[in-house]
């Protein structure tokens, strides 16, 4: 319905980023799953300097609330 609203009759294809893949969940050193013992990493790109473990352990409460509200869409992050 939105495409018609914009005056677009059709498309040849759609490119979508659907989030993380099963490879990321099933690879223990990626740190996305609680099924495996390992560090909490969760980086999509290992060259990124900041891991989830560092965020959880080093950020202040107010910084974590900001992250949860901004990226986790948890508007009531302080109530959890």
C-alpha positions as CSV (number, residue, x, y, z in Angstrom):
1,X,0.0,0.0,0.0
2,X,2.9,2.4,0.8
3,X,4.4,2.0,-2.7
4,X,1.2,2.9,-4.4
5,X,0.9,5.9,-2.1
6,X,4.3,7.0,-3.3
7,X,3.2,6.5,-7.0
8,X,5.4,3.4,-7.5
9,X,3.6,0.6,-9.4
10,X,6.1,-2.2,-8.9
11,X,9.7,-3.2,-8.1
12,X,12.2,-5.6,-9.8
13,X,13.5,-6.8,-6.5
14,X,13.9,-6.1,-2.8
15,X,17.1,-6.1,-0.8
16,X,16.6,-6.6,3.0
17,X,18.9,-7.0,6.0
18,X,17.0,-9.5,8.1
19,X,19.4,-9.3,11.1
20,X,21.7,-12.0,12.3
21,X,22.1,-15.4,10.7
22,X,22.1,-18.9,12.1
23,X,25.9,-18.9,11.5
24,X,26.4,-16.1,14.0
25,X,24.1,-17.8,16.6
26,X,25.7,-21.3,16.1
27,X,29.4,-20.1,16.2
28,X,30.4,-20.1,19.9
29,X,33.2,-17.5,19.6
30,X,30.7,-14.9,18.1
31,X,29.2,-14.5,21.6
32,X,25.5,-14.3,20.4
33,X,24.1,-17.4,22.1
34,X,23.8,-18.6,25.7
35,X,24.0,-22.2,24.4
36,X,27.8,-22.1,24.5
37,X,30.4,-21.1,27.1
38,X,32.2,-18.1,25.8
39,X,32.7,-14.4,26.0
40,X,29.8,-12.1,25.3
41,X,31.1,-10.6,22.1
42,X,28.2,-9.9,19.7
43,X,30.2,-7.9,17.2
44,X,29.2,-8.2,13.6
45,X,32.7,-7.2,12.6
46,X,35.6,-8.5,14.8
47,X,37.7,-5.4,13.8
48,X,35.2,-3.2,15.7
49,X,36.9,-2.2,18.9
50,X,34.0,-2.5,21.3
51,X,32.4,-5.9,22.3
52,X,29.1,-6.4,24.2
53,X,31.1,-7.7,27.2
54,X,32.8,-4.3,27.4
55,X,29.5,-2.4,27.1
56,X,27.8,-4.5,29.8
57,X,30.7,-4.3,32.2
58,X,32.1,-0.8,31.6
59,X,29.1,1.4,30.8
60,X,27.4,3.4,33.5
61,X,23.7,2.7,34.2
62,X,22.7,5.9,32.4
63,X,24.8,4.9,29.4
64,X,23.1,1.4,29.3
65,X,19.7,3.0,29.5
66,X,20.5,5.2,26.6
67,X,21.7,2.2,24.6
68,X,18.6,0.1,25.4
69,X,16.3,3.0,24.5
70,X,18.1,3.9,21.3
71,X,19.1,0.5,19.9
72,X,16.8,-1.9,21.8
73,X,13.7,0.2,21.4
74,X,13.0,-0.2,25.1
75,X,11.3,3.0,26.0
76,X,10.9,1.9,29.6
77,X,14.4,0.6,30.1
78,X,14.5,2.0,33.6
79,X,11.6,-0.2,34.7
80,X,13.3,-3.5,33.9
